Amino acid sequence: MRPFAVETLKQLSDRELEVLGHLAEGHTYASIARRMNLSPHTVDTYLRRIRGKAGVSNRAHLMLLALQVSWHSDPGLAQA
């Protein structure tokens, strides 16, 4: 994993990591909200905080970060 992603992971809360994991699985904001029993607004707030902490400015970069998080939590995915 890139040093950027490792440093970013250290800054994220467990809930933020959970949201990123769902995003990496391809879930929409609404779907993530249902899975986590949250409002879509709360999911959006988590993702805005993640973007701020990571210095990510768009959804494409956010998805790259989410994929790095999912690969970090399941190293077997990186080899798939």
BELVENJO-V994099 format. One record per pair of residues at least 6 apart in sequence whose C-alpha atoms are under 8 Angstrom apart, sorted by the first residue. I is the first residue (numbers start at 1). J is the second residue. Records with the same first field share a line. If there is no record, write none. Layout:
I = J  J
This chain:
1 = 68  72
5 = 65  68  69
8 = 53  54
9 = 17  69
11 = 53
12 = 50  53
16 = 46  47  50
17 = 69
19 = 32  43  46  47
20 = 47  65  66  69  70
21 = 66  67  69  70
22 = 32
23 = 29  32  63  66
24 = 63  66  67  70
29 = 40  43  44
30 = 39  40
32 = 40  43
33 = 39  40  42  43
51 = 57  58  62
56 = 62
70 = 77
71 = 77  78
